[in-house]
Amino acid sequence: MTQFWDRLRACCPAALPMGQRELWLGSLGIGLGLWLTGWLSRQALGEMDPWLIAPMGASAVLLFLLPASPLAQPWAILGGNLVSALIGVSCAQLLGHSVAVAALAGALAAAAMLALRCLHPPGGAVALTAVLGSPSVQLLGYGFAFWPVGINSAFMLLVALLFNNLSGHRYPHRGGAGGRARGTRDPAPSLRGSLKEDLDLALASFGERLDIDREDLEEIVLRASLQAQNRRWGDMRCQDLMSRDVIRVGPQDSIDLAWSRLTRHHINALPVTDVQGRLLGMLSLHDFVVGQTTADPRRLPRLSQARRVEDIMSSQVVSASPRQPIPELARAFADGGLHHMPVLDEQQRVVGMVTPSDLLAVLFQASR
């Protein structure tokens, strides 16, 4: 008997990596999504029959339990359901209402969704509903694609946008590793090399399509690599390589003084601090020029006419902590396009500065 249950459990799919909070939030979202979609659709369509179609239940599962899935994105639900409805109605009007026609409509809908990059599994159910639905569905003709399918899909998407973002999910989901810090076609530095080719080969080796966004997969690989690097450099922290004698300026200091310190010490940026040493901003060579740049691309940039540091400094600053692992700094410099990073203690006081040169020095020492 024990062997029987062991074999039965082996046939079951692995549990989704989902915590209790995600499970309850997703279930709550499904209930709210279906109820609000049904209520809003009833207000919009009145006594029209049907005003809520069954495939919306499947759409709700994807939108609220798996909002990061490529199958649950806005274009997937809107495009997938509308295209499938149009195909289903066309098949029904041309070939009649039979199981064979419903099968054909489902196959054509799947092919169309793949071609249009809006694959949404509930779309297959929408196509079948258009062919085998009740007489009231058949009387709607092509109107079925716009109401209730279009109305239901739009309201469900609206609820998903509000609920997912309020519950802490980034929706619509965008892959996390595809950013290009310099606005060029080159991938981020951490993605260059053989990673793309290796991922292509690994995905091809499965022999089947996986329900995961390509950029999400790249991000997973990079984070796993970061964890491995953290173990390798476990004892090496930001405080071990940062410069501690930091040249700085105050917000009321003159531009001439800031420029003098930059040139005298051969550095590219200065932290701007108050009298207690707390960070207020950063002043770089870039700020001296961009401060008075106009939007007209035909005009050359010119030096700022401001006279105080606070007038041109950058207040949005990426900083590090003394105990931060080195691999985290490396990726911030590589992908973030940073050239300097102030190190702050718990009171937000500047206690050091890290530059790419400091990281290169550590790598060079390790290679020796």
C-alpha positions as CSV (number, residue, x, y, z in Angstrom):
1,M,0.0,0.0,0.0
2,T,2.8,2.3,0.8
3,Q,4.4,1.7,-2.6
4,F,1.1,2.5,-4.2
5,W,0.9,5.9,-2.5
6,D,4.6,6.7,-3.2
7,R,4.0,6.0,-6.9
8,L,0.8,8.1,-6.9
9,R,2.7,11.0,-5.3
10,A,5.5,10.6,-7.9
11,C,2.9,11.1,-10.7
12,C,1.8,14.4,-9.2
13,P,3.5,17.6,-10.4
14,A,5.8,19.4,-8.0
15,A,4.2,22.1,-5.8
16,L,4.5,25.6,-7.1
17,P,7.1,27.7,-5.3
18,M,4.4,29.9,-3.7
19,G,4.2,31.1,-0.1
20,Q,1.1,31.2,2.0
21,R,0.8,34.9,1.5
22,E,0.9,34.6,-2.3
23,L,-1.6,31.8,-2.2
24,W,-4.2,33.7,-0.2
25,L,-3.6,36.9,-2.0
26,G,-4.0,35.2,-5.4
27,S,-7.2,33.4,-4.3
28,L,-8.6,36.7,-3.0
29,G,-7.7,38.3,-6.3
30,I,-9.5,35.7,-8.3
31,G,-12.7,36.1,-6.2
32,L,-12.6,39.9,-6.4
33,G,-11.7,39.8,-10.1
34,L,-14.6,37.6,-11.1
35,W,-17.1,39.4,-8.9
36,L,-16.1,42.9,-10.0
37,T,-15.8,41.9,-13.6
38,G,-19.3,40.3,-13.4
39,W,-20.7,43.3,-11.7
40,L,-19.2,45.9,-14.0
41,S,-20.1,43.8,-17.1
42,R,-23.7,43.6,-15.8
43,Q,-23.8,47.4,-15.5
44,A,-22.4,47.9,-18.9
45,L,-24.4,45.2,-20.8
46,G,-27.7,45.4,-18.8
47,E,-29.9,42.3,-19.2
48,M,-27.9,41.0,-22.2
49,D,-27.4,37.3,-22.1
50,P,-24.6,36.3,-21.6
51,W,-23.0,39.1,-19.7
52,L,-20.1,37.0,-18.1
53,I,-18.5,34.0,-19.9
54,A,-17.0,31.0,-18.3
55,P,-13.4,31.4,-19.8
56,M,-13.0,34.4,-17.5
57,G,-12.5,32.0,-14.6
58,A,-9.4,30.6,-16.3
59,S,-8.2,34.1,-17.1
60,A,-8.6,35.1,-13.5
61,V,-6.4,32.2,-12.3
62,L,-3.5,33.4,-14.6
63,L,-3.9,37.1,-13.8
64,F,-4.0,36.8,-10.0
65,L,-2.0,33.6,-9.2
66,L,0.6,33.8,-11.9
67,P,0.8,37.5,-12.8
68,A,4.5,37.2,-14.0
69,S,3.6,34.6,-16.6
70,P,3.9,35.6,-20.3
71,L,0.4,34.1,-20.7
72,A,-1.1,36.6,-18.2
73,Q,0.2,39.9,-19.6
74,P,-2.3,42.6,-20.9
75,W,-1.8,41.9,-24.6
76,A,-2.2,38.2,-23.9
77,I,-5.6,38.5,-22.3
78,L,-7.0,41.2,-24.6
79,G,-5.5,40.0,-27.9
80,G,-5.8,36.3,-27.1
81,N,-9.5,36.4,-26.1
82,L,-10.6,38.8,-28.9
83,V,-8.7,36.9,-31.7
84,S,-10.1,33.6,-30.4
85,A,-13.6,34.9,-30.3
86,L,-13.4,36.2,-33.9
87,I,-12.0,32.9,-35.1
88,G,-14.7,30.9,-33.3
89,V,-17.5,33.0,-34.6
90,S,-16.1,32.8,-38.2
91,C,-15.9,29.0,-38.0
92,A,-19.4,28.8,-36.6
93,Q,-20.9,30.9,-39.3
94,L,-19.1,29.2,-42.1
95,L,-19.1,25.6,-41.0
96,G,-21.9,25.3,-38.4
97,H,-22.0,24.3,-34.7
98,S,-20.5,20.9,-34.1
99,V,-17.7,19.4,-32.1
100,A,-15.5,19.1,-35.2
101,V,-15.9,22.8,-36.0
102,A,-15.2,23.6,-32.3
103,A,-12.0,21.6,-32.5
104,L,-10.9,23.4,-35.7
105,A,-11.7,26.8,-34.1
106,G,-9.6,25.9,-31.0
107,A,-6.6,24.8,-33.2
108,L,-6.8,28.0,-35.4
109,A,-7.2,30.2,-32.3
110,A,-4.0,28.7,-30.8
111,A,-2.1,29.2,-34.0
112,A,-3.2,32.8,-34.4
113,M,-2.4,33.6,-30.8
114,L,1.1,32.2,-31.2
115,A,1.6,34.2,-34.4
116,L,0.4,37.4,-32.8
117,R,2.4,36.8,-29.5
118,C,-0.8,36.9,-27.4
119,L,-1.0,33.2,-26.3
120,H,-3.6,33.0,-23.6
121,P,-5.0,29.5,-22.8
122,P,-8.5,30.7,-21.9
123,G,-8.7,31.9,-25.5
124,G,-9.1,28.3,-26.6
125,A,-12.2,28.1,-24.4
126,V,-13.5,31.3,-25.9
127,A,-13.2,29.8,-29.4
128,L,-15.2,26.7,-28.2
129,T,-17.8,28.9,-26.6
130,A,-18.3,30.8,-29.8
131,V,-19.1,27.6,-31.6
132,L,-20.9,25.5,-29.0
133,G,-22.4,28.3,-26.9
134,S,-26.1,28.8,-26.1
135,P,-28.5,30.1,-28.8
136,S,-28.1,33.6,-27.2
137,V,-24.4,33.4,-28.0
138,Q,-25.0,32.3,-31.5
139,L,-27.4,35.2,-32.1
140,L,-24.7,37.7,-31.2
141,G,-22.6,36.8,-34.2
142,Y,-19.4,38.9,-34.4
143,G,-20.8,41.1,-31.6
144,F,-19.8,38.2,-29.2
145,A,-16.1,39.1,-29.7
146,F,-16.7,42.7,-28.4
147,W,-19.4,42.1,-25.9
148,P,-19.2,40.1,-23.6
149,V,-15.7,38.9,-24.5
150,G,-14.1,42.3,-25.0
151,I,-16.0,43.9,-22.1
152,N,-15.2,41.0,-19.7
153,S,-11.5,41.0,-20.7
154,A,-11.1,44.7,-20.3
155,F,-12.7,44.8,-16.8
156,M,-10.8,41.7,-15.7
157,L,-7.5,43.4,-16.8
158,L,-8.4,46.6,-15.0
159,V,-9.0,44.8,-11.7
160,A,-5.8,42.8,-12.2
161,L,-3.8,46.0,-12.7
162,L,-5.1,47.6,-9.5
163,F,-5.0,44.5,-7.3
164,N,-1.6,43.2,-8.3
165,N,0.1,46.5,-7.9
166,L,-1.6,47.3,-4.6
167,S,-0.5,43.8,-3.3
168,G,3.1,44.4,-4.2
169,H,3.3,42.6,-7.6
170,R,4.8,44.5,-10.6
171,Y,2.1,44.2,-13.2
172,P,2.3,44.3,-16.2
173,H,5.4,42.2,-15.6
174,R,8.6,43.2,-17.3
175,G,11.7,41.1,-17.3
176,G,14.3,42.2,-14.8
177,A,17.6,41.7,-16.6
178,G,17.2,43.3,-20.0
179,G,18.0,46.9,-19.1
180,R,20.5,48.9,-21.2
181,A,22.0,51.5,-18.9
182,R,23.5,53.5,-21.7
183,G,20.5,53.6,-24.1
184,T,22.3,51.5,-26.8
185,R,21.4,48.2,-28.4
186,D,24.1,46.4,-26.4
187,P,22.9,44.2,-23.6
188,A,23.8,45.1,-20.0
189,P,27.5,44.2,-19.3
190,S,26.5,41.4,-16.9
191,L,24.6,39.7,-19.8
192,R,27.5,39.9,-22.3
193,G,29.7,37.0,-23.2
194,S,28.3,33.5,-23.6
195,L,25.3,33.7,-21.3
196,K,22.8,34.3,-24.1
197,E,24.2,31.4,-26.2
198,D,24.3,29.1,-23.2
199,L,20.7,29.9,-22.3
200,D,19.6,29.3,-25.9
201,L,21.3,25.9,-25.9
202,A,19.8,25.0,-22.5
203,L,16.3,25.9,-23.5
204,A,16.6,24.0,-26.8
205,S,17.8,20.9,-24.9
206,F,14.4,20.7,-23.2
207,G,12.6,20.0,-26.5
208,E,9.5,21.9,-25.3
209,R,8.3,25.4,-24.6
210,L,8.7,26.6,-21.0
211,D,6.3,29.0,-19.4
212,I,8.9,31.6,-18.4
213,D,10.0,34.9,-19.8
214,R,13.4,34.9,-21.4
215,E,14.6,38.0,-19.4
216,D,13.2,36.5,-16.2
217,L,15.3,33.4,-16.8
218,E,18.4,35.6,-17.4
219,E,17.7,37.3,-14.1
220,I,17.4,34.0,-12.2
221,V,20.8,32.8,-13.6
222,L,22.4,36.1,-12.7
223,R,21.0,36.1,-9.1
224,A,22.2,32.5,-8.7
225,S,25.6,33.5,-9.9
226,L,25.6,36.4,-7.5
227,Q,24.8,34.0,-4.6
228,A,27.7,31.8,-5.7
229,Q,30.1,34.8,-5.8
230,N,28.9,35.9,-2.3
231,R,30.0,32.5,-1.0
232,R,33.4,32.8,-2.8
233,W,34.0,36.4,-1.5
234,G,32.2,35.8,1.7
235,D,34.5,37.7,3.9
236,M,35.2,40.6,1.5
237,R,33.0,43.6,2.1
238,C,32.7,47.1,0.8
239,Q,34.6,48.4,3.9
240,D,37.6,46.4,2.9
241,L,38.2,48.2,-0.4
242,M,36.6,51.6,0.0
243,S,38.6,54.9,0.2
244,R,38.1,56.4,3.6
245,D,39.7,59.8,3.2
246,V,36.8,61.2,1.2
247,I,37.1,64.7,-0.4
248,R,33.7,66.4,-0.1
249,V,31.9,69.8,-0.4
250,G,29.0,71.4,1.3
251,P,25.8,72.6,-0.4
252,Q,26.6,76.3,0.1
253,D,30.1,76.0,-1.2
254,S,31.0,77.8,-4.4
255,I,31.2,76.1,-7.8
256,D,34.8,77.4,-8.0
257,L,35.8,75.6,-4.8
258,A,34.2,72.3,-6.0
259,W,36.0,72.5,-9.3
260,S,39.3,73.2,-7.6
261,R,39.0,70.1,-5.4
262,L,38.0,67.9,-8.4
263,T,41.0,69.0,-10.4
264,R,43.5,69.1,-7.5
265,H,42.7,65.5,-6.4
266,H,42.2,64.1,-9.9
267,I,38.7,62.8,-9.1
268,N,35.4,62.8,-11.0
269,A,32.8,63.3,-8.3
270,L,32.4,64.8,-4.8
271,P,29.8,63.9,-2.2
272,V,27.8,66.8,-0.9
273,T,27.3,66.6,2.9
274,D,26.0,68.7,5.7
275,V,28.0,69.7,8.8
276,Q,27.3,66.3,10.4
277,G,28.7,64.5,7.3
278,R,25.3,63.2,6.2
279,L,24.9,62.8,2.4
280,L,22.8,65.4,0.6
281,G,23.8,64.6,-3.0
282,M,26.7,64.1,-5.5
283,L,28.5,66.6,-7.7
284,S,30.2,65.2,-10.8
285,L,31.9,66.7,-13.8
286,H,28.7,65.9,-15.7
287,D,26.7,68.2,-13.5
288,F,28.9,71.2,-14.5
289,V,27.9,70.9,-18.1
290,V,24.4,69.5,-18.1
291,G,23.0,72.1,-15.7
292,Q,22.2,74.6,-18.5
293,T,21.7,72.2,-21.4
294,T,18.6,72.9,-23.5
295,A,16.4,70.4,-25.2
296,D,17.4,71.7,-28.6
297,P,19.9,69.0,-30.0
298,R,21.4,71.6,-32.4
299,R,22.8,73.6,-29.6
300,L,26.0,72.6,-27.9
301,P,26.0,72.1,-24.1
302,R,27.6,74.9,-22.1
303,L,28.9,75.3,-18.6
304,S,26.4,76.0,-15.8
305,Q,26.1,79.6,-14.6
306,A,25.1,78.5,-11.1
307,R,27.3,79.7,-8.3
308,R,26.6,77.3,-5.5
309,V,27.0,73.5,-5.3
310,E,23.3,72.9,-4.3
311,D,22.1,74.4,-7.5
312,I,23.6,71.7,-9.8
313,M,24.2,68.7,-7.6
314,S,22.4,65.4,-8.1
315,S,20.1,64.6,-5.2
316,Q,19.3,61.0,-6.4
317,V,22.3,59.0,-5.3
318,V,23.0,55.2,-5.3
319,S,24.9,54.4,-2.2
320,A,26.4,51.3,-0.5
321,S,26.8,50.2,3.1
322,P,30.1,49.2,4.7
323,R,29.0,45.5,5.1
324,Q,27.7,45.1,1.6
325,P,29.2,42.2,-0.4
326,I,31.6,43.0,-3.2
327,P,29.6,41.1,-6.0
328,E,26.6,43.4,-5.4
329,L,28.8,46.4,-6.0
330,A,30.3,44.9,-9.1
331,R,26.9,44.5,-10.8
332,A,25.7,48.0,-9.7
333,F,28.8,49.5,-11.4
334,A,28.6,47.3,-14.5
335,D,24.8,47.5,-15.3
336,G,24.0,50.8,-13.6
337,G,26.7,52.8,-15.4
338,L,28.0,54.2,-12.2
339,H,31.5,55.7,-11.7
340,H,31.4,56.3,-8.0
341,M,29.4,55.1,-5.0
342,P,29.4,56.8,-1.6
343,V,29.4,54.4,1.4
344,L,27.1,55.4,4.2
345,D,26.8,54.3,7.8
346,E,23.5,53.8,9.7
347,Q,23.2,57.6,10.3
348,Q,23.6,58.3,6.5
349,R,27.0,59.8,7.0
350,V,29.6,59.4,4.3
351,V,32.3,57.0,5.6
352,G,33.9,56.0,2.3
353,M,33.8,56.0,-1.5
354,V,34.1,53.1,-4.0
355,T,35.0,53.3,-7.6
356,P,35.4,50.8,-10.4
357,S,39.2,51.1,-9.9
358,D,38.8,49.8,-6.4
359,L,37.0,46.7,-7.7
360,L,39.6,46.1,-10.4
361,A,42.4,46.3,-7.8
362,V,40.7,43.6,-5.7
363,L,40.2,41.3,-8.8
364,F,43.9,41.9,-9.7
365,Q,45.0,40.9,-6.2
366,A,42.8,37.8,-6.3
367,S,44.2,36.7,-9.7
368,R,47.8,37.0,-8.3
